[in-house]
Amino acid sequence: MTATGRSCLFLFALAIVALPARAERPFDFKRDTFGFANMTVFAYENGVPHLRHDDPAKQERYTRRCFVLSRSAWQFRKFARFAPHAPAIDNAELIRRIRTVTRRAAWKPALPENQRIIFPYADVRALSEKHGRLLQENVGLGWPTYWRPGNWRVFFATGRGYQEQTHAHLNEALARDDMFVGYLTTLPNLSINHAVLFYSRRTDPKNGIDHYLVYDSNHPEAPRHLTWSDRDRSFSYEKDWDFVGGKIRVYQVYGKAFQ
């Protein structure tokens, strides 16, 4: 091989090494999300919130973790590897590994397979079904999300122009096989104040609609549907027991430091 050929081969190898680690398979809702629900603080009737009258002695409720669970599902996708035949570990080691994954900044590049944190389970869903309480206690606290620096945008960046920018950033993330945590709000109306994980997009160019699948931690049973309309320059979220449905604003979180 000539010197020029060896040089080209060397540069090609460097380019491969420099590529970000990509997921080995598409995101699978039944494998890559948690099997337990983030429970809402309020009770809802046809999407309208009202105060709960639950008996606290009947259940220990897991609430205010929609941001935490959306972020954690993304972190497990990027930084963990599941190997069901790996040696079993005790709870102390499992806690250490969970914290190692969830304390790594979510916006960092995905780790190569040989650098990921190993869990001796089939997937995130299997881990959460066996150790749900342990995960809930170690993926993160809910209250700090109320004080995120980027929260100012929901009050001061409310125009359609900002939503168009968010839509573009969302599509860029999905195009590079990444995901996107979105803060959904209708403030100052309190009909929704929530976070979901976007993981798939389908475009309907004829009608100018983008259809997205999201992991909504309030609904661990199946994906939820969210759309973008070019005509209205806005996002909409589907109706369910905890939201009346309709137009919302979306703000990216965990896409970079202080966001």
PyRosetta script that sets phi, psi and omega in degrees:
from pyrosetta import init, pose_from_sequence

init()
pose = pose_from_sequence("MTATGRSCLFLFALAIVALPARAERPFDFKRDTFGFANMTVFAYENGVPHLRHDDPAKQERYTRRCFVLSRSAWQFRKFARFAPHAPAIDNAELIRRIRTVTRRAAWKPALPENQRIIFPYADVRALSEKHGRLLQENVGLGWPTYWRPGNWRVFFATGRGYQEQTHAHLNEALARDDMFVGYLTTLPNLSINHAVLFYSRRTDPKNGIDHYLVYDSNHPEAPRHLTWSDRDRSFSYEKDWDFVGGKIRVYQVYGKAFQ")
pose.set_psi(1, 137.7)
pose.set_omega(1, -179.8)
pose.set_phi(2, -71.8)
pose.set_psi(2, 165.0)
pose.set_omega(2, 177.8)
pose.set_phi(3, -61.6)
pose.set_psi(3, -37.3)
pose.set_omega(3, 178.4)
pose.set_phi(4, -64.6)
pose.set_psi(4, -41.3)
pose.set_omega(4, 179.5)
pose.set_phi(5, -64.4)
pose.set_psi(5, -43.0)
pose.set_omega(5, 179.2)
pose.set_phi(6, -63.4)
pose.set_psi(6, -38.4)
pose.set_omega(6, 179.3)
pose.set_phi(7, -63.6)
pose.set_psi(7, -43.1)
pose.set_omega(7, 179.9)
pose.set_phi(8, -65.1)
pose.set_psi(8, -40.6)
pose.set_omega(8, 179.2)
pose.set_phi(9, -63.8)
pose.set_psi(9, -40.2)
pose.set_omega(9, 178.9)
pose.set_phi(10, -63.7)
pose.set_psi(10, -43.5)
pose.set_omega(10, 179.5)
pose.set_phi(11, -65.7)
pose.set_psi(11, -37.3)
pose.set_omega(11, 178.2)
pose.set_phi(12, -63.8)
pose.set_psi(12, -42.2)
pose.set_omega(12, 178.3)
pose.set_phi(13, -63.3)
pose.set_psi(13, -40.9)
pose.set_omega(13, 177.3)
pose.set_phi(14, -61.8)
pose.set_psi(14, -39.6)
pose.set_omega(14, -179.6)
pose.set_phi(15, -63.0)
pose.set_psi(15, -39.8)
pose.set_omega(15, 179.5)
pose.set_phi(16, -64.9)
pose.set_psi(16, -43.7)
pose.set_omega(16, 179.7)
pose.set_phi(17, -62.1)
pose.set_psi(17, -35.5)
pose.set_omega(17, -176.1)
pose.set_phi(18, -75.2)
pose.set_psi(18, -16.8)
pose.set_omega(18, -178.8)
pose.set_phi(19, -63.7)
pose.set_psi(19, 140.9)
pose.set_omega(19, 175.9)
pose.set_phi(20, -65.1)
pose.set_psi(20, 149.2)
pose.set_omega(20, 178.9)
pose.set_phi(21, -65.6)
pose.set_psi(21, 130.4)
pose.set_omega(21, 179.6)
pose.set_phi(22, -106.7)
pose.set_psi(22, 152.1)
pose.set_omega(22, 178.5)
pose.set_phi(23, -64.0)
pose.set_psi(23, 144.8)
pose.set_omega(23, -177.6)
pose.set_phi(24, -78.7)
pose.set_psi(24, -12.5)
pose.set_omega(24, -179.7)
pose.set_phi(25, -154.4)
pose.set_psi(25, 160.5)
pose.set_omega(25, 177.2)
pose.set_phi(26, -62.8)
pose.set_psi(26, 154.0)
pose.set_omega(26, 176.1)
pose.set_phi(27, -59.5)
pose.set_psi(27, 131.6)
pose.set_omega(27, -178.0)
pose.set_phi(28, -119.7)
pose.set_psi(28, 113.4)
pose.set_omega(28, -174.7)
pose.set_phi(29, -54.9)
pose.set_psi(29, -42.4)
pose.set_omega(29, -175.9)
pose.set_phi(30, -74.6)
pose.set_psi(30, -11.6)
pose.set_omega(30, 179.5)
pose.set_phi(31, -110.9)
pose.set_psi(31, -30.9)
pose.set_omega(31, -167.9)
pose.set_phi(32, -107.7)
pose.set_psi(32, 11.8)
pose.set_omega(32, 176.6)
pose.set_phi(33, -125.1)
pose.set_psi(33, 164.6)
pose.set_omega(33, -177.8)
pose.set_phi(34, -79.9)
pose.set_psi(34, 144.7)
pose.set_omega(34, -176.2)
pose.set_phi(35, -85.8)
pose.set_psi(35, -1.1)
pose.set_omega(35, 178.1)
pose.set_phi(36, -112.6)
pose.set_psi(36, 162.7)
pose.set_omega(36, -175.0)
pose.set_phi(37, -101.8)
pose.set_psi(37, 146.7)
pose.set_omega(37, 162.4)
pose.set_phi(38, -79.9)
pose.set_psi(38, 118.6)
pose.set_omega(38, -177.6)
pose.set_phi(39, -88.3)
pose.set_psi(39, 141.2)
pose.set_omega(39, -177.8)
pose.set_phi(40, -75.6)
pose.set_psi(40, 148.4)
pose.set_omega(40, 177.4)
pose.set_phi(41, -66.8)
pose.set_psi(41, -42.0)
pose.set_omega(41, 179.6)
pose.set_phi(42, -94.2)
pose.set_psi(42, 158.1)
pose.set_omega(42, 167.1)
pose.set_phi(43, -88.5)
pose.set_psi(43, 156.6)
pose.set_omega(43, -177.1)
pose.set_phi(44, -131.1)
pose.set_psi(44, 147.3)
pose.set_omega(44, 173.3)
pose.set_phi(45, -136.2)
pose.set_psi(45, 112.1)
pose.set_omega(45, -175.3)
pose.set_phi(46, 54.3)
pose.set_psi(46, 39.2)
pose.set_omega(46, 176.7)
pose.set_phi(47, 83.6)
pose.set_psi(47, -1.7)
pose.set_omega(47, -178.7)
pose.set_phi(48, -100.1)
pose.set_psi(48, 123.3)
pose.set_omega(48, -177.0)
pose.set_phi(49, -78.0)
pose.set_psi(49, 147.6)
pose.set_omega(49, 170.8)
pose.set_phi(50, -151.2)
pose.set_psi(50, 164.9)
pose.set_omega(50, -175.3)
pose.set_phi(51, -64.7)
pose.set_psi(51, 141.8)
pose.set_omega(51, 177.1)
pose.set_phi(52, -78.5)
pose.set_psi(52, 155.7)
pose.set_omega(52, 174.2)
pose.set_phi(53, -129.4)
pose.set_psi(53, 34.8)
pose.set_omega(53, 179.5)
pose.set_phi(54, -68.3)
pose.set_psi(54, 150.3)
pose.set_omega(54, 172.5)
pose.set_phi(55, -83.4)
pose.set_psi(55, 111.9)
pose.set_omega(55, -177.1)
pose.set_phi(56, -56.8)
pose.set_psi(56, -25.3)
pose.set_omega(56, -179.0)
pose.set_phi(57, -72.3)
pose.set_psi(57, -16.7)
pose.set_omega(57, -175.5)
pose.set_phi(58, -80.4)
pose.set_psi(58, -29.0)
pose.set_omega(58, -176.4)
pose.set_phi(59, -157.6)
pose.set_psi(59, 150.0)
pose.set_omega(59, 172.7)
pose.set_phi(60, -98.7)
pose.set_psi(60, 107.0)
pose.set_omega(60, -170.1)
pose.set_phi(61, -87.1)
pose.set_psi(61, 141.3)
pose.set_omega(61, 179.2)
pose.set_phi(62, -105.3)
pose.set_psi(62, 105.5)
pose.set_omega(62, -170.8)
pose.set_phi(63, -128.1)
pose.set_psi(63, 167.9)
pose.set_omega(63, 172.7)
pose.set_phi(64, 57.4)
pose.set_psi(64, 36.4)
pose.set_omega(64, -179.6)
pose.set_phi(65, -121.3)
pose.set_psi(65, 21.4)
pose.set_omega(65, -177.7)
pose.set_phi(66, -63.6)
pose.set_psi(66, -39.5)
pose.set_omega(66, 176.3)
pose.set_phi(67, -65.4)
pose.set_psi(67, -46.3)
pose.set_omega(67, -176.7)
pose.set_phi(68, -61.1)
pose.set_psi(68, -46.3)
pose.set_omega(68, -177.5)
pose.set_phi(69, -71.4)
pose.set_psi(69, -36.0)
pose.set_omega(69, 175.6)
pose.set_phi(70, -62.8)
pose.set_psi(70, -46.9)
pose.set_omega(70, 178.6)
pose.set_phi(71, -63.5)
pose.set_psi(71, -44.0)
pose.set_omega(71, -175.8)
pose.set_phi(72, -66.1)
pose.set_psi(72, -39.0)
pose.set_omega(72, 176.6)
pose.set_phi(73, -60.0)
pose.set_psi(73, -39.1)
pose.set_omega(73, 177.5)
pose.set_phi(74, -67.2)
pose.set_psi(74, -42.7)
pose.set_omega(74, -179.8)
pose.set_phi(75, -64.9)
pose.set_psi(75, -42.6)
pose.set_omega(75, 177.1)
pose.set_phi(76, -62.4)
pose.set_psi(76, -36.4)
pose.set_omega(76, 179.2)
pose.set_phi(77, -63.5)
pose.set_psi(77, -35.6)
pose.set_omega(77, -172.9)
pose.set_phi(78, -94.5)
pose.set_psi(78, -27.4)
pose.set_omega(78, -168.6)
pose.set_phi(79, -122.0)
pose.set_psi(79, -4.7)
pose.set_omega(79, -176.6)
pose.set_phi(80, -114.6)
pose.set_psi(80, 154.8)
pose.set_omega(80, 173.1)
pose.set_phi(81, -130.6)
pose.set_psi(81, 132.8)
pose.set_omega(81, -177.7)
pose.set_phi(82, -104.0)
pose.set_psi(82, 124.3)
pose.set_omega(82, -176.5)
pose.set_phi(83, -135.0)
pose.set_psi(83, 90.9)
pose.set_omega(83, -173.1)
pose.set_phi(84, -59.7)
pose.set_psi(84, -20.4)
pose.set_omega(84, -179.0)
pose.set_phi(85, -98.5)
pose.set_psi(85, 5.7)
pose.set_omega(85, 176.5)
pose.set_phi(86, -69.8)
pose.set_psi(86, 159.0)
pose.set_omega(86, 179.7)
pose.set_phi(87, -57.3)
pose.set_psi(87, 140.8)
pose.set_omega(87, 178.5)
pose.set_phi(88, -64.6)
pose.set_psi(88, 154.0)
pose.set_omega(88, 178.6)
pose.set_phi(89, -129.9)
pose.set_psi(89, 155.3)
pose.set_omega(89, 179.3)
pose.set_phi(90, -84.3)
pose.set_psi(90, 174.6)
pose.set_omega(90, -175.4)
pose.set_phi(91, -63.0)
pose.set_psi(91, -36.6)
pose.set_omega(91, -179.7)
pose.set_phi(92, -62.4)
pose.set_psi(92, -42.9)
pose.set_omega(92, 178.6)
pose.set_phi(93, -70.4)
pose.set_psi(93, -36.7)
pose.set_omega(93, 177.5)
pose.set_phi(94, -62.6)
pose.set_psi(94, -43.6)
pose.set_omega(94, 176.9)
pose.set_phi(95, -59.4)
pose.set_psi(95, -44.7)
pose.set_omega(95, 179.9)
pose.set_phi(96, -59.5)
pose.set_psi(96, -42.7)
pose.set_omega(96, -178.4)
pose.set_phi(97, -69.9)
pose.set_psi(97, -39.9)
pose.set_omega(97, 176.6)
pose.set_phi(98, -59.1)
pose.set_psi(98, -46.0)
pose.set_omega(98, -178.4)
pose.set_phi(99, -67.7)
pose.set_psi(99, -33.9)
pose.set_omega(99, 177.4)
pose.set_phi(100, -62.4)
pose.set_psi(100, -41.5)
pose.set_omega(100, 179.0)
pose.set_phi(101, -68.6)
pose.set_psi(101, -49.0)
pose.set_omega(101, -170.6)
pose.set_phi(102, -82.3)
pose.set_psi(102, -8.5)
pose.set_omega(102, 174.9)
pose.set_phi(103, -95.9)
pose.set_psi(103, -0.9)
pose.set_omega(103, 174.5)
pose.set_phi(104, -85.7)
pose.set_psi(104, 132.0)
pose.set_omega(104, -175.8)
pose.set_phi(105, -55.1)
pose.set_psi(105, 127.1)
pose.set_omega(105, -173.6)
pose.set_phi(106, -62.9)
pose.set_psi(106, -25.8)
pose.set_omega(106, -176.9)
pose.set_phi(107, -83.2)
pose.set_psi(107, -4.3)
pose.set_omega(107, 178.4)
pose.set_phi(108, -70.4)
pose.set_psi(108, 156.3)
pose.set_omega(108, 179.8)
pose.set_phi(109, -61.3)
pose.set_psi(109, 150.4)
pose.set_omega(109, 176.2)
pose.set_phi(110, -60.6)
pose.set_psi(110, 144.3)
pose.set_omega(110, 179.9)
pose.set_phi(111, -80.6)
pose.set_psi(111, 147.7)
pose.set_omega(111, 170.4)
pose.set_phi(112, -61.1)
pose.set_psi(112, 156.4)
pose.set_omega(112, -176.5)
pose.set_phi(113, -54.6)
pose.set_psi(113, -40.1)
pose.set_omega(113, -175.3)
pose.set_phi(114, -76.8)
pose.set_psi(114, -2.7)
pose.set_omega(114, 177.9)
pose.set_phi(115, -112.5)
pose.set_psi(115, 1.1)
pose.set_omega(115, -175.3)
pose.set_phi(116, -81.0)
pose.set_psi(116, 158.1)
pose.set_omega(116, 177.7)
pose.set_phi(117, -78.5)
pose.set_psi(117, 126.2)
pose.set_omega(117, -173.8)
pose.set_phi(118, -91.0)
pose.set_psi(118, 134.9)
pose.set_omega(118, 174.2)
pose.set_phi(119, -122.8)
pose.set_psi(119, 127.5)
pose.set_omega(119, -177.1)
pose.set_phi(120, -80.5)
pose.set_psi(120, 57.2)
pose.set_omega(120, 179.4)
pose.set_phi(121, -140.1)
pose.set_psi(121, 165.2)
pose.set_omega(121, -176.8)
pose.set_phi(122, -68.8)
pose.set_psi(122, -37.3)
pose.set_omega(122, -176.5)
pose.set_phi(123, -172.0)
pose.set_psi(123, -179.1)
pose.set_omega(123, -179.6)
pose.set_phi(124, -61.2)
pose.set_psi(124, -41.6)
pose.set_omega(124, -178.4)
pose.set_phi(125, -61.3)
pose.set_psi(125, -43.3)
pose.set_omega(125, 179.1)
pose.set_phi(126, -64.7)
pose.set_psi(126, -41.8)
pose.set_omega(126, 177.4)
pose.set_phi(127, -60.4)
pose.set_psi(127, -44.3)
pose.set_omega(127, -177.0)
pose.set_phi(128, -70.1)
pose.set_psi(128, -29.9)
pose.set_omega(128, 178.6)
pose.set_phi(129, -73.0)
pose.set_psi(129, -28.8)
pose.set_omega(129, -180.0)
pose.set_phi(130, -90.1)
pose.set_psi(130, -34.4)
pose.set_omega(130, -174.2)
pose.set_phi(131, -130.7)
pose.set_psi(131, 46.9)
pose.set_omega(131, -177.3)
pose.set_phi(132, -58.2)
pose.set_psi(132, -49.9)
pose.set_omega(132, -177.9)
pose.set_phi(133, -63.5)
pose.set_psi(133, -40.3)
pose.set_omega(133, -180.0)
pose.set_phi(134, -63.5)
pose.set_psi(134, -41.1)
pose.set_omega(134, 175.4)
pose.set_phi(135, -63.3)
pose.set_psi(135, -46.2)
pose.set_omega(135, -179.3)
pose.set_phi(136, -57.0)
pose.set_psi(136, -35.1)
pose.set_omega(136, -177.2)
pose.set_phi(137, -81.4)
pose.set_psi(137, -10.1)
pose.set_omega(137, -171.6)
pose.set_phi(138, -129.8)
pose.set_psi(138, -6.2)
pose.set_omega(138, 178.2)
pose.set_phi(139, -80.4)
pose.set_psi(139, -19.2)
pose.set_omega(139, 177.3)
pose.set_phi(140, 144.7)
pose.set_psi(140, 160.4)
pose.set_omega(140, 179.5)
pose.set_phi(141, -87.3)
pose.set_psi(141, 153.5)
pose.set_omega(141, -179.1)
pose.set_phi(142, -85.4)
pose.set_psi(142, -35.6)
pose.set_omega(142, -170.9)
pose.set_phi(143, -64.1)
pose.set_psi(143, -32.3)
pose.set_omega(143, 179.9)
pose.set_phi(144, -61.3)
pose.set_psi(144, -23.7)
pose.set_omega(144, -179.0)
pose.set_phi(145, -65.0)
pose.set_psi(145, -22.8)
pose.set_omega(145, 177.8)
pose.set_phi(146, -70.4)
pose.set_psi(146, -16.4)
pose.set_omega(146, -174.1)
pose.set_phi(147, -116.0)
pose.set_psi(147, 18.9)
pose.set_omega(147, 178.1)
pose.set_phi(148, -63.1)
pose.set_psi(148, 136.7)
pose.set_omega(148, -179.4)
pose.set_phi(149, -56.0)
pose.set_psi(149, -34.8)
pose.set_omega(149, -177.3)
pose.set_phi(150, -72.3)
pose.set_psi(150, -7.3)
pose.set_omega(150, -178.1)
pose.set_phi(151, -64.7)
pose.set_psi(151, -19.7)
pose.set_omega(151, -179.8)
pose.set_phi(152, -56.8)
pose.set_psi(152, -26.7)
pose.set_omega(152, -174.2)
pose.set_phi(153, -64.2)
pose.set_psi(153, -29.6)
pose.set_omega(153, -176.4)
pose.set_phi(154, -67.7)
pose.set_psi(154, -15.5)
pose.set_omega(154, 178.0)
pose.set_phi(155, -103.5)
pose.set_psi(155, -29.6)
pose.set_omega(155, -170.9)
pose.set_phi(156, -116.8)
pose.set_psi(156, -9.0)
pose.set_omega(156, 177.6)
pose.set_phi(157, -124.0)
pose.set_psi(157, 70.7)
pose.set_omega(157, -171.8)
pose.set_phi(158, -105.1)
pose.set_psi(158, -0.4)
pose.set_omega(158, -175.1)
pose.set_phi(159, -79.8)
pose.set_psi(159, 167.4)
pose.set_omega(159, -179.7)
pose.set_phi(160, -67.1)
pose.set_psi(160, -29.8)
pose.set_omega(160, 179.0)
pose.set_phi(161, -60.1)
pose.set_psi(161, -42.0)
pose.set_omega(161, 178.8)
pose.set_phi(162, -67.7)
pose.set_psi(162, -35.6)
pose.set_omega(162, 177.7)
pose.set_phi(163, -67.4)
pose.set_psi(163, -35.3)
pose.set_omega(163, 175.3)
pose.set_phi(164, -63.8)
pose.set_psi(164, -40.5)
pose.set_omega(164, 176.4)
pose.set_phi(165, -62.8)
pose.set_psi(165, -42.8)
pose.set_omega(165, 179.1)
pose.set_phi(166, -62.7)
pose.set_psi(166, -41.9)
pose.set_omega(166, 177.9)
pose.set_phi(167, -59.9)
pose.set_psi(167, -42.4)
pose.set_omega(167, 179.2)
pose.set_phi(168, -65.1)
pose.set_psi(168, -43.5)
pose.set_omega(168, 179.4)
pose.set_phi(169, -64.9)
pose.set_psi(169, -36.7)
pose.set_omega(169, 177.3)
pose.set_phi(170, -61.7)
pose.set_psi(170, -48.4)
pose.set_omega(170, -178.7)
pose.set_phi(171, -66.0)
pose.set_psi(171, -35.2)
pose.set_omega(171, 177.3)
pose.set_phi(172, -64.2)
pose.set_psi(172, -41.8)
pose.set_omega(172, 179.8)
pose.set_phi(173, -63.0)
pose.set_psi(173, -46.9)
pose.set_omega(173, -178.6)
pose.set_phi(174, -68.0)
pose.set_psi(174, -32.5)
pose.set_omega(174, -179.7)
pose.set_phi(175, -66.4)
pose.set_psi(175, -26.9)
pose.set_omega(175, 178.7)
pose.set_phi(176, -97.8)
pose.set_psi(176, 22.2)
pose.set_omega(176, 177.7)
pose.set_phi(177, 63.6)
pose.set_psi(177, 30.6)
pose.set_omega(177, 175.6)
pose.set_phi(178, -107.1)
pose.set_psi(178, -175.8)
pose.set_omega(178, 176.6)
pose.set_phi(179, -127.7)
pose.set_psi(179, -178.3)
pose.set_omega(179, -167.2)
pose.set_phi(180, -151.5)
pose.set_psi(180, 119.6)
pose.set_omega(180, 175.1)
pose.set_phi(181, -90.1)
pose.set_psi(181, 123.8)
pose.set_omega(181, -178.2)
pose.set_phi(182, -114.0)
pose.set_psi(182, 133.7)
pose.set_omega(182, 174.6)
pose.set_phi(183, -91.1)
pose.set_psi(183, 115.7)
pose.set_omega(183, -178.2)
pose.set_phi(184, -100.0)
pose.set_psi(184, 130.0)
pose.set_omega(184, -178.7)
pose.set_phi(185, -151.1)
pose.set_psi(185, 156.8)
pose.set_omega(185, 170.6)
pose.set_phi(186, -126.3)
pose.set_psi(186, 16.9)
pose.set_omega(186, -179.5)
pose.set_phi(187, -51.0)
pose.set_psi(187, 141.2)
pose.set_omega(187, 10.0)
pose.set_phi(188, -79.2)
pose.set_psi(188, -7.2)
pose.set_omega(188, 171.8)
pose.set_phi(189, -70.9)
pose.set_psi(189, 137.2)
pose.set_omega(189, -174.5)
pose.set_phi(190, -98.4)
pose.set_psi(190, 27.0)
pose.set_omega(190, -177.7)
pose.set_phi(191, -71.1)
pose.set_psi(191, -25.0)
pose.set_omega(191, 173.6)
pose.set_phi(192, -154.0)
pose.set_psi(192, 139.0)
pose.set_omega(192, 176.8)
pose.set_phi(193, -152.0)
pose.set_psi(193, 89.3)
pose.set_omega(193, -157.7)
pose.set_phi(194, -152.2)
pose.set_psi(194, 167.1)
pose.set_omega(194, 176.3)
pose.set_phi(195, -133.5)
pose.set_psi(195, 143.2)
pose.set_omega(195, 177.9)
pose.set_phi(196, -137.8)
pose.set_psi(196, 165.4)
pose.set_omega(196, 177.7)
pose.set_phi(197, -110.2)
pose.set_psi(197, 115.0)
pose.set_omega(197, 175.9)
pose.set_phi(198, -79.9)
pose.set_psi(198, 133.7)
pose.set_omega(198, 178.9)
pose.set_phi(199, -138.1)
pose.set_psi(199, -7.0)
pose.set_omega(199, -178.5)
pose.set_phi(200, -150.9)
pose.set_psi(200, 148.0)
pose.set_omega(200, -179.5)
pose.set_phi(201, -135.8)
pose.set_psi(201, 138.8)
pose.set_omega(201, 171.6)
pose.set_phi(202, -132.2)
pose.set_psi(202, 130.5)
pose.set_omega(202, -174.6)
pose.set_phi(203, -104.2)
pose.set_psi(203, 137.9)
pose.set_omega(203, 173.9)
pose.set_phi(204, -115.1)
pose.set_psi(204, 82.9)
pose.set_omega(204, -173.7)
pose.set_phi(205, -63.0)
pose.set_psi(205, -28.4)
pose.set_omega(205, -179.2)
pose.set_phi(206, -61.7)
pose.set_psi(206, -39.9)
pose.set_omega(206, -178.8)
pose.set_phi(207, -102.8)
pose.set_psi(207, 1.2)
pose.set_omega(207, 179.1)
pose.set_phi(208, 65.7)
pose.set_psi(208, 38.7)
pose.set_omega(208, -177.6)
pose.set_phi(209, -121.4)
pose.set_psi(209, 133.2)
pose.set_omega(209, 168.9)
pose.set_phi(210, -104.5)
pose.set_psi(210, 129.2)
pose.set_omega(210, 178.6)
pose.set_phi(211, -106.0)
pose.set_psi(211, 129.9)
pose.set_omega(211, -178.3)
pose.set_phi(212, -121.0)
pose.set_psi(212, 144.8)
pose.set_omega(212, 168.3)
pose.set_phi(213, -101.1)
pose.set_psi(213, 137.2)
pose.set_omega(213, -179.0)
pose.set_phi(214, -134.0)
pose.set_psi(214, 151.7)
pose.set_omega(214, 169.2)
pose.set_phi(215, -90.9)
pose.set_psi(215, 114.6)
pose.set_omega(215, 177.1)
pose.set_phi(216, -108.8)
pose.set_psi(216, 113.5)
pose.set_omega(216, -173.5)
pose.set_phi(217, -66.2)
pose.set_psi(217, -13.7)
pose.set_omega(217, 172.3)
pose.set_phi(218, -73.4)
pose.set_psi(218, -17.8)
pose.set_omega(218, -174.9)
pose.set_phi(219, -130.0)
pose.set_psi(219, 74.3)
pose.set_omega(219, -176.8)
pose.set_phi(220, -73.1)
pose.set_psi(220, -4.1)
pose.set_omega(220, -174.5)
pose.set_phi(221, -80.8)
pose.set_psi(221, -25.7)
pose.set_omega(221, -175.8)
pose.set_phi(222, -165.4)
pose.set_psi(222, 160.3)
pose.set_omega(222, 177.2)
pose.set_phi(223, -64.5)
pose.set_psi(223, 155.5)
pose.set_omega(223, 173.5)
pose.set_phi(224, -108.0)
pose.set_psi(224, 163.6)
pose.set_omega(224, -173.8)
pose.set_phi(225, -118.4)
pose.set_psi(225, 133.3)
pose.set_omega(225, -179.9)
pose.set_phi(226, -136.2)
pose.set_psi(226, 144.0)
pose.set_omega(226, -176.0)
pose.set_phi(227, -128.3)
pose.set_psi(227, 157.8)
pose.set_omega(227, 170.0)
pose.set_phi(228, -120.9)
pose.set_psi(228, 134.1)
pose.set_omega(228, 178.0)
pose.set_phi(229, -111.5)
pose.set_psi(229, 121.2)
pose.set_omega(229, 175.7)
pose.set_phi(230, -64.3)
pose.set_psi(230, -36.7)
pose.set_omega(230, -177.7)
pose.set_phi(231, -64.4)
pose.set_psi(231, -46.9)
pose.set_omega(231, -178.1)
pose.set_phi(232, -87.6)
pose.set_psi(232, -12.5)
pose.set_omega(232, -175.9)
pose.set_phi(233, 53.2)
pose.set_psi(233, 48.8)
pose.set_omega(233, -177.3)
pose.set_phi(234, -154.5)
pose.set_psi(234, 160.8)
pose.set_omega(234, 175.3)
pose.set_phi(235, -95.7)
pose.set_psi(235, 153.7)
pose.set_omega(235, 172.8)
pose.set_phi(236, -137.7)
pose.set_psi(236, 148.1)
pose.set_omega(236, -179.8)
pose.set_phi(237, -121.8)
pose.set_psi(237, 147.2)
pose.set_omega(237, -174.6)
pose.set_phi(238, -70.9)
pose.set_psi(238, 156.9)
pose.set_omega(238, -179.4)
pose.set_phi(239, -79.2)
pose.set_psi(239, 144.0)
pose.set_omega(239, 172.0)
pose.set_phi(240, -158.7)
pose.set_psi(240, -172.0)
pose.set_omega(240, -176.7)
pose.set_phi(241, -62.3)
pose.set_psi(241, -25.0)
pose.set_omega(241, -175.5)
pose.set_phi(242, -106.5)
pose.set_psi(242, 7.5)
pose.set_omega(242, 176.7)
pose.set_phi(243, -155.8)
pose.set_psi(243, 137.7)
pose.set_omega(243, -177.3)
pose.set_phi(244, -73.2)
pose.set_psi(244, -11.7)
pose.set_omega(244, -179.1)
pose.set_phi(245, 86.8)
pose.set_psi(245, 155.3)
pose.set_omega(245, 176.5)
pose.set_phi(246, 118.2)
pose.set_psi(246, -161.1)
pose.set_omega(246, -172.0)
pose.set_phi(247, -68.6)
pose.set_psi(247, 141.2)
pose.set_omega(247, 176.7)
pose.set_phi(248, -139.4)
pose.set_psi(248, 170.1)
pose.set_omega(248, 167.9)
pose.set_phi(249, -109.4)
pose.set_psi(249, 145.3)
pose.set_omega(249, -179.2)
pose.set_phi(250, -121.6)
pose.set_psi(250, 135.1)
pose.set_omega(250, 177.7)
pose.set_phi(251, -129.6)
pose.set_psi(251, 129.7)
pose.set_omega(251, 178.7)
pose.set_phi(252, -69.8)
pose.set_psi(252, 136.7)
pose.set_omega(252, 172.7)
pose.set_phi(253, -128.1)
pose.set_psi(253, 154.6)
pose.set_omega(253, -179.2)
pose.set_phi(254, 64.4)
pose.set_psi(254, 16.1)
pose.set_omega(254, 177.0)
pose.set_phi(255, -81.7)
pose.set_psi(255, -19.4)
pose.set_omega(255, 176.9)
pose.set_phi(256, -163.5)
pose.set_psi(256, 174.0)
pose.set_omega(256, -178.2)
pose.set_phi(257, -61.6)
pose.set_psi(257, 141.0)
pose.set_omega(257, 176.1)
pose.set_phi(258, 66.7)
pose.set_psi(258, 15.8)
pose.set_omega(258, 179.4)
pose.set_phi(259, -91.8)
pose.dump_pdb("model.pdb")
